Amino acid sequence: MVKGDVKVMLLSIEWLEKIGWAPKYSSVESISMTAQDVLKDFFSE
């Protein structure tokens, strides 16, 4: 086992939401957009 591997990570944005911030995209949307961008870059070279 490699030290430093994180199998599950939970991050809270509760304190940001309390001051009025809200995310533009869900986690699923963010991952999908990132994957599309990476694939676009990969195939355009």
N, CA, C and O of each residue as an XYZ file, in Angstrom:
180
protein
N       0.842     -1.187      0.000
C       0.000      0.000      0.000
C       0.886      1.249      0.000
O       1.843      1.347      0.768
N       0.563      2.159     -0.838
C       1.296      3.421     -0.923
C       0.734      4.397      0.096
O      -0.477      4.606      0.162
N       1.612      4.991      0.886
C       1.146      5.966      1.871
C       0.620      7.207      1.153
O       1.168      7.634      0.137
N      -0.436      7.766      1.691
C      -0.993      8.982      1.115
C      -2.197      8.750      0.218
O      -2.877      9.703     -0.160
N      -2.470      7.501     -0.128
C      -3.649      7.219     -0.951
C      -4.911      7.495     -0.149
O      -5.033      7.059      0.996
N      -5.839      8.213     -0.743
C      -7.094      8.521     -0.081
C      -8.207      7.798     -0.831
O      -8.506      8.132     -1.978
N      -8.814      6.818     -0.190
C      -9.867      6.045     -0.848
C     -11.180      6.814     -0.876
O     -11.896      6.779     -1.877
N     -11.501      7.501      0.202
C     -12.730      8.281      0.284
C     -12.398      9.629      0.909
O     -11.727      9.706      1.938
N     -12.881     10.688      0.270
C     -12.641     12.014      0.823
C     -13.954     12.782      0.796
O     -14.613     12.866     -0.240
N     -14.320     13.327      1.915
C     -15.528     14.127      1.995
C     -15.120     15.557      2.336
O     -14.472     15.804      3.352
N     -15.502     16.478      1.487
C     -15.199     17.881      1.722
C     -16.496     18.640      1.923
O     -17.492     18.378      1.248
N     -16.479     19.573      2.847
C     -17.678     20.345      3.135
C     -17.521     21.775      2.623
O     -16.488     22.415      2.821
N     -18.566     22.257      1.962
C     -18.589     23.657      1.518
C     -19.598     24.448      2.345
O     -20.003     25.550      1.977
N     -19.992     23.854      3.471
C     -21.015     24.464      4.321
C     -20.677     25.906      4.704
O     -21.540     26.781      4.648
N     -19.431     26.153      5.088
C     -19.066     27.505      5.522
C     -19.116     28.501      4.360
O     -19.411     29.679      4.561
N     -18.826     28.022      3.139
C     -18.939     28.891      1.961
C     -20.401     29.214      1.665
O     -20.742     30.347      1.323
N     -21.255     28.207      1.802
C     -22.682     28.422      1.566
C     -23.268     29.402      2.581
O     -24.173     30.171      2.258
N     -22.750     29.371      3.805
C     -23.229     30.289      4.840
C     -22.944     31.746      4.494
O     -23.660     32.644      4.939
N     -21.896     31.985      3.699
C     -21.582     33.372      3.317
C     -22.119     33.714      1.923
O     -21.773     34.746      1.349
N     -22.983     32.816      1.384
C     -23.676     33.132      0.145
C     -23.128     32.513     -1.129
O     -23.678     32.745     -2.206
N     -22.057     31.730     -1.037
C     -21.488     31.111     -2.233
C     -22.255     29.846     -2.584
O     -22.722     29.130     -1.699
N     -22.385     29.572     -3.883
C     -23.003     28.333     -4.348
C     -22.229     27.836     -5.565
O     -21.820     28.641     -6.400
N     -22.022     26.531     -5.680
C     -21.304     25.988     -6.838
C     -22.129     26.148     -8.116
O     -23.356     26.059     -8.088
N     -21.444     26.385     -9.234
C     -22.134     26.500    -10.529
C     -22.506     25.128    -11.070
O     -23.520     24.985    -11.752
N     -21.693     24.116    -10.773
C     -21.876     22.784    -11.345
C     -21.859     21.727    -10.245
O     -21.212     21.903     -9.213
N     -22.573     20.631    -10.476
C     -22.532     19.501     -9.551
C     -21.217     18.742     -9.769
O     -20.499     19.004    -10.734
N     -20.915     17.824     -8.889
C     -19.704     17.007     -9.041
C     -19.741     16.226    -10.349
O     -18.740     16.154    -11.062
N     -20.886     15.647    -10.661
C     -21.023     14.857    -11.893
C     -20.813     15.744    -13.117
O     -20.109     15.356    -14.050
N     -21.416     16.926    -13.118
C     -21.242     17.853    -14.239
C     -19.771     18.262    -14.382
O     -19.247     18.327    -15.495
N     -19.121     18.534    -13.273
C     -17.719     18.956    -13.296
C     -16.817     17.868    -13.864
O     -15.939     18.144    -14.682
N     -17.039     16.623    -13.423
C     -16.239     15.500    -13.917
C     -16.477     15.297    -15.402
O     -15.528     15.076    -16.155
N     -17.724     15.368    -15.834
C     -18.066     15.199    -17.247
C     -17.415     16.278    -18.108
O     -16.860     15.979    -19.165
N     -17.481     17.522    -17.661
C     -16.881     18.628    -18.411
C     -15.366     18.470    -18.498
O     -14.770     18.729    -19.543
N     -14.750     18.049    -17.408
C     -13.304     17.852    -17.393
C     -12.897     16.726    -18.330
O     -11.937     16.866    -19.088
N     -13.623     15.602    -18.286
C     -13.319     14.467    -19.163
C     -13.456     14.863    -20.630
O     -12.617     14.496    -21.452
N     -14.504     15.606    -20.961
C     -14.689     16.051    -22.337
C     -13.534     16.940    -22.786
O     -13.048     16.813    -23.910
N     -13.099     17.832    -21.912
C     -11.988     18.736    -22.217
C     -10.688     17.971    -22.432
O      -9.935     18.266    -23.360
N     -10.425     16.987    -21.573
C      -9.205     16.187    -21.696
C      -9.225     15.399    -23.004
O      -8.224     15.350    -23.719
N     -10.360     14.787    -23.310
C     -10.474     14.020    -24.563
C     -10.323     14.918    -25.786
O      -9.679     14.540    -26.765
N     -10.914     16.100    -25.728
C     -10.790     17.046    -26.843
C      -9.321     17.401    -27.062
O      -8.838     17.397    -28.195
N      -8.621     17.706    -25.984
C      -7.195     18.041    -26.076
C      -6.376     16.858    -26.589
O      -5.469     17.037    -27.403
N      -6.692     15.648    -26.117
C      -5.957     14.451    -26.508
C      -6.095     14.178    -28.007
O      -5.113     13.867    -28.682
N      -7.317     14.296    -28.518
C      -7.558     13.961    -29.923
C      -7.251     15.109    -30.881
O      -7.235     14.899    -32.094
N      -7.009     16.306    -30.375
C      -6.706     17.423    -31.270
C      -5.222     17.534    -31.574
O      -4.817     18.342    -32.410
N      -4.404     16.724    -30.900
C      -2.953     16.807    -31.134
C      -2.523     15.912    -32.266
O      -1.339     15.859    -32.596
